[in-house]
Amino acid sequence: MLSTHRQVTGRAGAGLFPLWGPPLRFRSADVQIGRHSFTRAQLALGDGPAGYGLMIHVPPIGPLDATASEESISAAERYFAQWYPEEPVTVFSCTSWLLDPQLAEYLHPESNILRFQRRFTLLPELPPDDPHEGDREMMRLGLQVTPPERSLEAEDLARVPQHTTLQRAFVAHLRSGRHWAKRTGVRLPAAP
Ligand SMILES: CC(C)(COP(=O)(O)OP(=O)(O)OC[C@H]1O[C@@H](n2cnc3c(N)ncnc32)[C@H](O)[C@@H]1OP(=O)(O)O)[C@@H](O)C(=O)NCCC(=O)NCCS
């Protein structure tokens, strides 16, 4: 990873990657356990502490199989309870294009993505600063096609392959004048 960072940015280190992952991984704030990686987070409500959370990430390492995903989350509960007993986990959260409920208009109900969605309670949508941000994020992280720094236009959509249901959904949705949104879902740990 360090050599890739030097190749891409021309600088030593890992901090210039436009991703949160590598620097967090180095200081153990982020840990990969099976299908998911998890970032430790401290929660606060108003002016009081509210415990600790684990943010769930979905790295691009293969299908989002529900069994592998559940095993990963259960293993994370055990791992963090063992190594960070002073940080009892109050909640798991996931913030991603994967939790956009609009995907249900296009994907099969038994697709891995919709099954993943059903395992979280969706938090209310907050108005984004930039309505195009969700589109760019889904293109970049989800479809792994580099988006432009501006709103997506016809020429950008024409670059998205149309082989899969998700790729076709992405383009059809935007062509109809709508946007994709990054959403947050939460779930409680199984163990008390
Ligand atoms: C999350 C991910 C693993 C889901 O893949 P999956 O398990 O195949 O998902 P599903 O079974 O729900 O797929 C439903 C449909 O979308 C397609 N699809 C899913 N992910 C796709 C992707 N990254 N690119 C193109 N098509 C994709 C599938 O091929 C399927 O279409 P089909 O029935 O026409 O073949 C995959 O999208 C991925 O690796 N994404 C990159 C990582 C990412 O976005 N993480 C979240 C960051 S916030």
The ligand as an SDF file (V2000), in Angstrom:
LIG
                    3D

 48 50  0  0  0  0  0  0  0  0999 V2000
  -21.5130   -4.3820   -2.1720 C   0  0  0  0  0  0  0  0  0  0  0  0
  -21.2940   -5.4630   -3.2250 C   0  0  0  0  0  0  0  0  0  0  0  0
  -20.3600   -6.5280   -2.6800 C   0  0  0  0  0  0  0  0  0  0  0  0
  -22.6500   -6.0910   -3.5770 C   0  0  0  0  0  0  0  0  0  0  0  0
  -22.4620   -7.0410   -4.5800 O   0  0  0  0  0  0  0  0  0  0  0  0
  -23.4280   -8.3180   -4.6860 P   0  0  0  0  0  0  0  0  0  0  0  0
  -23.2860   -9.1660   -3.4970 O   0  0  0  0  0  0  0  0  0  0  0  0
  -23.1510   -8.9560   -5.9990 O   0  0  0  0  0  0  0  0  0  0  0  0
  -24.8630   -7.6140   -4.6920 O   0  0  0  0  0  0  0  0  0  0  0  0
  -26.2750   -8.1470   -5.1900 P   0  0  0  0  0  0  0  0  0  0  0  0
  -26.3790   -9.6220   -5.1800 O   0  0  0  0  0  0  0  0  0  0  0  0
  -27.2880   -7.4190   -4.3730 O   0  0  0  0  0  0  0  0  0  0  0  0
  -26.3390   -7.6180   -6.6820 O   0  0  0  0  0  0  0  0  0  0  0  0
  -27.5630   -7.2260   -7.2860 C   0  0  0  0  0  0  0  0  0  0  0  0
  -27.2890   -6.8550   -8.7170 C   0  0  0  0  0  0  0  0  0  0  0  0
  -26.3590   -5.7650   -8.7840 O   0  0  0  0  0  0  0  0  0  0  0  0
  -25.1780   -6.1400   -9.4790 C   0  0  0  0  0  0  0  0  0  0  0  0
  -24.0280   -5.5290   -8.7990 N   0  0  0  0  0  0  0  0  0  0  0  0
  -23.7580   -5.5470   -7.4720 C   0  0  0  0  0  0  0  0  0  0  0  0
  -22.6190   -4.8900   -7.2230 N   0  0  0  0  0  0  0  0  0  0  0  0
  -22.1690   -4.4430   -8.4120 C   0  0  0  0  0  0  0  0  0  0  0  0
  -21.0450   -3.6720   -8.7770 C   0  0  0  0  0  0  0  0  0  0  0  0
  -20.1400   -3.2570   -7.8680 N   0  0  0  0  0  0  0  0  0  0  0  0
  -20.8790   -3.3760  -10.0910 N   0  0  0  0  0  0  0  0  0  0  0  0
  -21.7670   -3.7820  -10.9780 C   0  0  0  0  0  0  0  0  0  0  0  0
  -22.8640   -4.5090  -10.7040 N   0  0  0  0  0  0  0  0  0  0  0  0
  -23.0570   -4.8400   -9.4180 C   0  0  0  0  0  0  0  0  0  0  0  0
  -25.1470   -7.6420   -9.4260 C   0  0  0  0  0  0  0  0  0  0  0  0
  -24.4150   -8.1780  -10.5080 O   0  0  0  0  0  0  0  0  0  0  0  0
  -26.6400   -7.9590   -9.5280 C   0  0  0  0  0  0  0  0  0  0  0  0
  -27.0930   -7.7420  -10.8440 O   0  0  0  0  0  0  0  0  0  0  0  0
  -27.5180   -8.9930  -11.8000 P   0  0  0  0  0  0  0  0  0  0  0  0
  -28.6040   -9.7150  -11.0460 O   0  0  0  0  0  0  0  0  0  0  0  0
  -27.9640   -8.3460  -13.0540 O   0  0  0  0  0  0  0  0  0  0  0  0
  -26.2660   -9.8040  -11.9570 O   0  0  0  0  0  0  0  0  0  0  0  0
  -20.6790   -4.8560   -4.5130 C   0  0  0  0  0  0  0  0  0  0  0  0
  -21.5480   -3.8550   -4.9960 O   0  0  0  0  0  0  0  0  0  0  0  0
  -19.3260   -4.2250   -4.2500 C   0  0  0  0  0  0  0  0  0  0  0  0
  -18.3190   -4.9130   -4.1040 O   0  0  0  0  0  0  0  0  0  0  0  0
  -19.2830   -2.8970   -4.2320 N   0  0  0  0  0  0  0  0  0  0  0  0
  -18.0420   -2.1610   -3.9820 C   0  0  0  0  0  0  0  0  0  0  0  0
  -17.8570   -1.8880   -2.4940 C   0  0  0  0  0  0  0  0  0  0  0  0
  -18.8590   -0.9050   -1.9370 C   0  0  0  0  0  0  0  0  0  0  0  0
  -19.5690   -0.2230   -2.6480 O   0  0  0  0  0  0  0  0  0  0  0  0
  -18.9060   -0.8700   -0.6020 N   0  0  0  0  0  0  0  0  0  0  0  0
  -19.7150    0.0790    0.1020 C   0  0  0  0  0  0  0  0  0  0  0  0
  -18.9670    1.3630    0.2160 C   0  0  0  0  0  0  0  0  0  0  0  0
  -19.9020    2.6300    1.0560 S   0  0  0  0  0  0  0  0  0  0  0  0
  1  2  1  0
  2  3  1  0
  2  4  1  0
  2 36  1  0
  4  5  1  0
  5  6  1  0
  6  7  2  0
  6  8  1  0
  6  9  1  0
  9 10  1  0
 10 11  2  0
 10 12  1  0
 10 13  1  0
 13 14  1  0
 14 15  1  0
 15 16  1  0
 15 30  1  0
 16 17  1  0
 17 18  1  0
 17 28  1  0
 18 19  1  0
 18 27  1  0
 19 20  2  0
 20 21  1  0
 21 22  1  0
 21 27  2  0
 22 23  1  0
 22 24  2  0
 24 25  1  0
 25 26  2  0
 26 27  1  0
 28 29  1  0
 28 30  1  0
 30 31  1  0
 31 32  1  0
 32 33  2  0
 32 34  1  0
 32 35  1  0
 36 37  1  0
 36 38  1  0
 38 39  2  0
 38 40  1  0
 40 41  1  0
 41 42  1  0
 42 43  1  0
 43 44  2  0
 43 45  1  0
 45 46  1  0
 46 47  1  0
 47 48  1  0
M  END
$$$$
